[in-house]
Amino acid sequence: MNFYLGYLQFAIEIVIFLVLMFVGIAILNRLKDSKLKIFHAKEYFPEEEVHSLRQMYYLVMMALFFINILYFLIFDDGNIIYFAIFDIFLSLYLAITLDKSSIKNKILLIFLIPFSSMTFTIFGLNLVGLLDLIHIPIFIYFMKVYFDEFRTYTKSNGLGITVILLFTIIFVSFLITQVVESVNPLDSLVMVSNAFTSNGYTVLGQSIPGKINSIFLVWGGYILSGVGTATLASAILIRHFNKKIDKYDERLDRLEELIKKNNED
């Protein structure tokens, strides 16, 4: 009886994951086709900032994959529900954005299903099976995939790799803080984020959602402040060069008038 019950749970989790994946794909396609400016970064970010954010996107995704693996290996029983939800959403994101045209990616899709996290979230059971052990190397594989995409994007757009140095400093600090402060990965990330953006070194928030919210606020403010500085600098430069262009236009008009008069004479 337990054998058949286990297979039933297994089937239910696959169906739920696939349904959520197809819903996510539909939403993503709708957002891509949307004409609202809020979904098009180039409408409100300078082009250089969009490139930098795209580079950071690849690096941040790699960091999230690593954190997910880290929680898999040394998760805290008291916070397992938040890890399970994080694992499910991260796996869903990969499944939604994965190109499913090849057989290899279809196989990867199966191993992306977070069975233990879904078993705990839906049925309240803490179960780690063979497929969950394969789930870890799958995230290692996607870390490599996103790093290759980062290199391709950087090279094709002629961008610098200074962002790697910045990201490396933050990531190494994240690991060191975990060890020396004896804190979990989330607290370490909050502390490093606050220290890097000059907001202090304490953990802001008592609950898991509160800590995650503080991270979004810190990095959101940091990115927007950078965008504001870049936009202001661009506006000043554009205004300066527009004045120069206007002066050259005036000189060209005068020169054209002189040439016409000379031809008339």
C-alpha positions in Angstrom: 0.0 0.0 0.0 2.8 2.4 0.9 4.5 1.5 -2.3 1.5 2.5 -4.5 1.0 5.6 -2.3 4.6 6.7 -3.0 4.1 6.3 -6.7 0.9 8.3 -6.5 2.7 11.2 -4.7 5.4 11.0 -7.3 2.8 11.3 -10.1 1.0 14.2 -8.4 4.2 16.1 -7.9 5.1 15.7 -11.6 1.7 16.9 -12.7 1.7 19.9 -10.4 5.2 20.9 -11.5 4.3 20.6 -15.2 1.1 22.6 -14.7 3.1 25.4 -12.9 5.7 25.3 -15.6 3.2 25.7 -18.5 1.5 28.5 -16.6 4.8 30.2 -16.1 5.7 29.8 -19.8 2.3 31.4 -20.7 2.9 34.3 -18.3 6.5 34.8 -19.6 5.3 34.9 -23.2 2.6 37.4 -22.3 5.2 39.6 -20.7 7.5 39.4 -23.7 4.7 40.4 -26.0 3.5 43.2 -23.7 3.8 46.8 -24.9 4.1 48.1 -21.3 7.3 50.0 -20.8 7.9 48.5 -17.4 8.7 45.2 -19.0 11.3 46.7 -21.3 14.5 47.7 -19.4 15.8 49.9 -22.2 12.8 52.2 -21.7 14.1 53.4 -18.3 17.7 52.3 -18.1 20.7 53.6 -20.0 22.0 51.0 -22.5 25.3 50.6 -20.7 23.4 49.9 -17.5 21.2 47.3 -19.2 24.4 45.5 -20.3 25.8 45.6 -16.8 22.5 44.3 -15.3 22.5 41.5 -17.9 26.0 40.5 -16.8 25.0 40.6 -13.2 21.9 38.5 -14.0 24.0 35.6 -15.1 26.3 35.9 -12.1 23.5 36.2 -9.6 21.7 33.2 -11.1 25.0 31.2 -10.6 25.1 32.3 -7.0 21.5 31.3 -6.4 22.3 27.8 -7.8 25.3 27.6 -5.5 23.2 28.7 -2.4 20.6 26.1 -3.3 23.2 23.4 -3.4 24.6 24.7 -0.1 21.2 24.5 1.6 20.7 21.0 0.2 23.9 19.9 1.9 23.7 21.8 5.2 20.0 22.9 5.5 18.6 24.1 8.8 15.6 22.0 9.9 13.9 25.0 11.4 13.9 26.8 8.0 13.3 23.9 5.7 10.0 25.2 4.4 11.6 28.3 3.1 14.4 26.3 1.5 11.8 24.0 -0.1 9.9 26.9 -1.6 13.1 28.5 -2.8 14.2 25.2 -4.4 10.8 24.8 -6.1 10.7 28.4 -7.5 14.3 28.2 -8.7 13.7 24.8 -10.4 10.5 26.2 -12.0 12.4 29.2 -13.3 14.9 26.9 -15.0 12.2 24.7 -16.4 10.3 27.6 -17.8 13.3 29.2 -19.5 14.8 25.9 -20.7 14.8 25.2 -24.4 12.9 21.9 -24.6 13.5 21.2 -28.2 16.4 18.8 -27.6 16.2 15.3 -26.0 19.0 16.2 -23.6 17.1 19.2 -22.2 13.9 17.1 -21.9 15.9 14.7 -19.7 17.2 17.6 -17.7 13.7 18.8 -17.2 12.8 15.5 -15.4 15.7 15.9 -13.0 14.9 19.5 -12.4 11.7 18.5 -10.6 12.4 19.1 -6.9 10.7 15.9 -5.6 11.9 16.2 -1.9 11.0 19.9 -1.7 7.5 19.2 -3.2 7.0 16.2 -1.0 7.7 18.3 2.1 5.7 21.3 0.9 2.6 19.3 -0.3 2.6 16.2 1.9 4.6 17.3 4.9 7.1 14.5 4.6 10.9 14.9 4.7 12.2 12.6 2.0 15.5 12.6 0.1 15.7 10.1 -2.7 18.0 9.2 -5.6 16.4 11.8 -7.9 17.1 14.5 -5.3 20.8 13.5 -5.2 20.8 13.9 -9.0 19.1 17.3 -8.5 22.4 18.7 -7.0 24.7 18.0 -10.0 21.9 19.4 -12.3 22.3 22.8 -10.6 26.1 22.4 -10.9 25.6 21.8 -14.7 23.4 25.0 -14.9 26.1 27.0 -13.1 28.4 26.1 -16.0 25.7 26.9 -18.6 25.1 30.4 -17.2 28.8 31.1 -16.9 29.2 30.2 -20.6 26.2 32.4 -21.5 27.9 35.2 -19.4 31.1 34.9 -21.4 29.3 34.8 -24.7 27.2 37.8 -23.9 30.2 39.8 -22.6 32.3 38.9 -25.7 29.6 39.5 -28.3 28.8 43.0 -26.8 32.4 44.0 -26.3 31.9 44.4 -22.6 34.5 44.5 -19.8 34.7 41.9 -17.1 35.2 44.2 -14.1 31.8 43.0 -12.9 33.4 39.6 -12.2 35.9 41.2 -9.8 33.0 42.9 -8.0 31.0 39.8 -7.9 34.0 37.7 -6.7 34.6 40.1 -3.8 31.0 39.9 -2.7 30.9 36.1 -3.1 34.1 35.4 -1.2 32.9 37.8 1.6 29.7 35.8 1.7 31.5 32.5 2.3 33.9 34.0 4.8 31.1 35.7 6.8 29.3 32.3 7.0 32.4 30.7 8.6 33.7 33.5 10.9 30.3 34.7 12.1 28.8 31.2 12.3 25.6 32.2 10.5 23.5 30.5 7.8 23.8 31.5 4.1 20.8 33.8 4.2 22.1 35.8 7.2 25.5 35.9 5.6 24.0 37.3 2.4 22.1 40.0 4.3 25.2 41.0 6.3 27.4 41.2 3.2 24.8 43.2 1.3 24.4 45.7 4.1 28.2 46.0 4.5 28.8 46.4 0.7 26.2 49.1 0.3 27.3 51.0 3.5 24.1 50.2 5.4 25.9 48.5 8.3 26.7 44.9 9.1 23.7 43.7 11.1 21.0 41.2 10.0 18.0 43.4 9.2 14.8 41.4 9.8 13.9 38.6 12.3 11.9 36.4 9.9 13.0 34.8 6.7 10.6 36.9 4.5 11.9 40.0 6.3 15.5 39.2 5.6 14.7 38.5 1.9 12.8 41.8 1.7 15.8 43.7 3.2 18.1 42.2 0.5 15.7 43.4 -2.3 15.6 46.8 -0.7 19.4 47.1 -0.3 20.3 45.9 -3.8 17.3 47.7 -5.4 18.4 51.0 -3.9 22.0 50.3 -4.9 21.1 49.6 -8.6 18.7 52.5 -8.8 21.3 54.9 -7.3 23.8 53.7 -10.0 21.2 54.2 -12.7 20.5 57.8 -11.4 24.1 58.7 -11.5 24.6 57.2 -14.9 21.5 59.0 -16.3 22.6 62.3 -14.8 26.1 62.0 -16.2 24.6 61.1 -19.6 22.2 64.0 -19.5 25.0 66.5 -18.7 27.2 65.1 -21.5 24.4 65.2 -24.0 23.5 68.7 -23.1 27.1 69.8 -23.4 27.6 68.2 -26.8 24.3 69.5 -28.1 25.5 73.0 -27.4 28.7 72.3 -29.3 26.7 70.9 -32.2 24.4 74.0 -32.2 27.5 76.2 -32.4 29.0 74.2 -35.3 25.6 74.3 -37.1 25.6 78.1 -36.8 29.1 78.3 -38.2 28.2 76.0 -41.1 25.1 78.1 -41.9 27.3 81.3 -41.9 29.9 79.6 -44.1 27.1 78.5 -46.5 25.8 82.0 -46.7 29.3 83.3 -47.4 29.8 80.7 -50.2 26.4 81.7 -51.7 27.3 85.4 -51.7 30.7 84.7 -53.1 29.1 82.7 -56.0 26.7 85.5 -56.6 29.5 88.0 -56.8 
